[in-house]
Amino acid sequence: MRTLTPAELLAVWESGLQSSPAERAIAFLRTSMDEGADDPGHFPIGGRDARLLSLREQIFGPEINGVVSCARCGESIELRFPVGGLRLPEREVPARLAFDVDEYSAEFRLPNSFDLAAVQNAGSRNGESAPRMLLDRCLSRATRSGEPITAAELPESVVDAIADTMAAADPQAEIEFALECPGCGRQWNELFDIESFLWDELQAWAGRTLLQIHQLASAYGWSEQEILSLSPARRNAYLGLIGEY
């Protein structure tokens, strides 16, 4: 995985404006991977997110800063933690998983970004929930008392149990923080979504960078490519000179 150039980051940002969250994650990783590498769209979500964490560390540094609000009292809580602390030890993820409870049996695989993108782009379909749509894509076989059935015929308890089996097999896919509000004492678990967090950071970076390009192009007549080829230190130095006149 290589570090993205400023021009590549802007291209990922521009394409992501019209993309689903899962499609943005795929674009991030595709741009950073060497030619001939496996398509990141097929990675299980945990493997994808581990790579997104590494990419985020390369682009924006080893520390993550954020703010969450308490749902009870509205208190803002600042979070600061190292990116490396979010990466779990690598583990082998099975290609196929099986589940048996009572008269139900199922075989399935872990979801990937292509699955998430399909569900996100489809929206609600005939009242079918997103978890059901996702399971329908990942399910290879399901039976009740030995007779084949579809994902739609599985009871909610079995769907929940399959989701728990997936989560246990791919723990990197769902990272949560245990938080306590200093204002009211409320305790809860907060899910950390690296895809959305990285996208928000890219949005903010793109806004700052485009403003810098505008200012330098207006002052010196340089092209976007010429400005992006400057190091951050030299770009800031020129911006400082503009402010002196």
C-alpha positions in Angstrom: 0.0 0.0 0.0 1.5 3.3 -1.1 0.8 6.9 0.1 -1.6 8.8 -2.0 -0.5 12.1 -3.6 -2.5 15.3 -3.1 -3.8 15.0 -6.7 -4.9 11.5 -6.1 -6.6 12.4 -2.8 -8.6 15.2 -4.6 -9.6 12.7 -7.3 -10.9 10.3 -4.6 -12.7 13.1 -3.0 -14.3 14.3 -6.2 -15.5 10.8 -7.2 -16.7 10.1 -3.7 -19.2 13.0 -3.8 -21.5 10.9 -5.9 -20.7 7.5 -4.3 -22.1 5.4 -1.5 -19.9 5.0 1.7 -18.8 1.5 0.7 -17.9 2.7 -2.8 -15.7 5.5 -1.3 -13.9 2.9 0.8 -13.2 0.8 -2.4 -11.9 3.9 -4.2 -9.6 4.8 -1.4 -8.0 1.4 -1.3 -7.9 0.8 -5.1 -6.0 4.1 -5.6 -3.4 3.1 -2.9 -2.8 -0.4 -4.1 -0.2 -1.7 -6.5 -1.3 -2.8 -10.0 -2.4 -6.4 -10.0 -3.3 -6.5 -6.3 -6.6 -8.2 -5.3 -9.6 -5.9 -5.6 -10.3 -4.5 -2.2 -14.0 -4.7 -2.9 -13.8 -8.4 -2.1 -12.1 -8.0 1.2 -14.1 -8.8 4.3 -15.1 -5.6 6.1 -12.6 -6.1 8.9 -9.7 -6.6 6.5 -10.9 -3.6 4.5 -11.1 -1.4 7.6 -7.6 -2.5 8.9 -6.2 -1.2 5.6 -8.2 2.0 5.8 -6.7 2.6 9.2 -3.2 2.2 7.8 -4.1 4.5 4.9 -5.5 7.1 7.3 -2.3 6.9 9.4 -0.2 7.6 6.2 -2.3 10.5 5.1 -3.3 12.3 8.4 -0.9 11.0 11.0 -0.9 8.4 13.8 -3.4 10.1 16.2 -7.2 10.4 15.8 -9.1 13.3 17.4 -12.9 13.4 17.5 -15.9 14.6 19.5 -19.0 12.7 20.4 -22.1 14.1 22.2 -24.0 12.5 25.1 -27.5 11.6 24.0 -28.9 12.3 27.5 -27.4 15.7 28.4 -25.7 16.9 25.2 -22.3 17.1 26.8 -19.4 17.1 24.2 -16.7 14.5 24.9 -13.3 14.9 23.2 -11.6 11.7 22.1 -7.9 11.3 21.3 -6.3 7.9 20.6 -3.6 6.3 18.4 -4.7 4.7 15.2 -2.6 1.7 16.0 -4.8 1.1 19.1 -7.8 0.4 16.7 -6.1 -2.4 14.8 -6.7 -5.9 16.1 -4.1 -8.7 15.6 -4.4 -10.2 12.2 -6.3 -13.5 12.1 -7.3 -15.9 9.4 -10.9 -15.3 8.2 -12.8 -18.4 7.0 -14.1 -18.3 3.5 -17.3 -20.0 4.6 -19.2 -20.1 7.8 -21.9 -22.5 9.0 -24.7 -22.1 11.5 -27.1 -24.7 13.0 -29.8 -24.0 15.6 -33.0 -26.1 16.2 -34.3 -27.1 12.8 -32.5 -24.3 10.9 -29.1 -24.7 9.1 -27.3 -22.1 7.1 -24.0 -21.7 5.2 -22.8 -18.2 4.3 -19.7 -15.9 3.8 -18.7 -12.7 5.4 -20.0 -9.5 3.7 -17.6 -7.3 1.7 -17.7 -3.8 0.3 -19.5 -4.8 -2.9 -22.3 -6.2 -0.7 -22.5 -3.1 1.4 -22.5 -0.9 -1.7 -25.3 -2.9 -3.3 -27.5 -2.6 -0.2 -26.7 1.1 0.3 -27.5 1.9 -3.3 -30.7 -0.2 -3.3 -32.3 1.4 -0.3 -35.5 -0.1 1.0 -36.8 -2.9 -1.3 -40.3 -4.1 -0.8 -40.0 -3.3 2.9 -36.9 -5.6 3.2 -34.5 -4.4 5.8 -30.8 -3.8 5.1 -29.6 -6.8 7.3 -32.0 -9.1 5.3 -30.7 -7.7 2.0 -27.1 -8.2 3.1 -27.8 -11.7 4.3 -29.5 -12.5 1.0 -26.2 -11.7 -0.8 -24.0 -13.6 1.6 -26.2 -16.7 2.1 -25.2 -19.8 0.0 -27.6 -22.3 1.6 -30.4 -22.4 4.2 -32.6 -25.2 5.3 -35.4 -25.8 7.7 -35.7 -29.4 8.8 -33.6 -30.3 5.8 -35.8 -28.4 3.3 -34.3 -25.5 1.3 -35.6 -22.0 2.2 -34.7 -18.5 1.3 -33.1 -15.8 3.5 -36.6 -14.1 3.7 -38.0 -17.3 5.3 -35.4 -17.3 8.2 -36.9 -16.1 11.5 -35.4 -12.9 13.0 -33.8 -14.9 15.8 -31.8 -16.9 13.3 -30.8 -13.8 11.3 -29.6 -12.2 14.5 -27.6 -15.3 15.4 -26.0 -15.4 11.9 -25.0 -11.7 12.4 -23.4 -12.6 15.7 -21.5 -15.4 14.1 -20.2 -13.0 11.4 -19.2 -10.4 14.0 -17.3 -13.1 16.0 -15.4 -14.2 12.9 -14.5 -10.7 11.8 -14.1 -8.6 14.9 -12.2 -5.8 13.2 -15.4 -5.0 11.3 -17.1 -3.4 14.4 -14.9 -1.4 16.8 -16.6 0.2 19.7 -15.5 2.5 22.5 -16.8 2.2 26.1 -17.6 5.9 27.0 -18.9 7.6 30.1 -20.3 11.2 30.1 -18.5 13.4 32.6 -21.6 15.6 32.9 -24.4 13.1 33.7 -22.5 9.8 34.2 -24.3 8.0 31.3 -22.4 5.0 30.0 -22.6 3.6 26.5 -20.7 2.0 23.6 -19.9 4.1 20.6 -19.2 2.5 17.2 -16.2 3.8 15.4 -16.6 3.7 11.6 -13.2 4.4 9.9 -14.8 4.8 6.5 -17.1 7.7 7.5 -14.4 9.2 9.8 -11.8 9.1 7.0 -14.3 10.6 4.5 -15.1 13.5 6.8 -11.4 14.2 7.2 -10.9 14.1 3.5 -13.8 16.5 3.0 -12.2 19.0 5.4 -8.8 18.6 3.8 -10.2 19.0 0.3 -11.9 22.2 1.3 -8.7 23.7 2.7 -6.6 22.5 -0.2 -8.9 23.9 -2.9 -8.9 27.3 -1.1 -5.1 27.2 -1.1 -5.1 26.4 -4.8 -7.4 29.3 -5.5 -5.3 31.7 -3.5 -2.0 30.7 -5.1 -3.4 30.5 -8.6 -4.9 34.0 -8.2 -1.6 35.4 -6.9 0.9 33.7 -9.1 -1.0 32.2 -12.1 0.2 28.7 -11.3 -1.8 25.6 -12.4 -3.5 23.2 -10.0 -0.9 20.6 -10.8 2.0 23.0 -10.1 0.5 24.0 -6.8 -0.1 20.4 -5.7 3.4 19.5 -6.6 4.7 21.9 -3.9 5.5 20.5 -0.5 3.1 21.6 2.3 5.9 23.7 3.8 6.6 25.6 0.6 2.9 26.0 -0.1 2.3 27.6 3.3 5.4 29.8 2.8 3.9 31.2 -0.4 0.6 31.7 1.3 2.3 33.6 4.0 3.9 35.9 1.4 0.6 36.6 -0.2 -0.7 37.8 3.2 2.1 40.3 3.5 1.2 42.3 0.5 
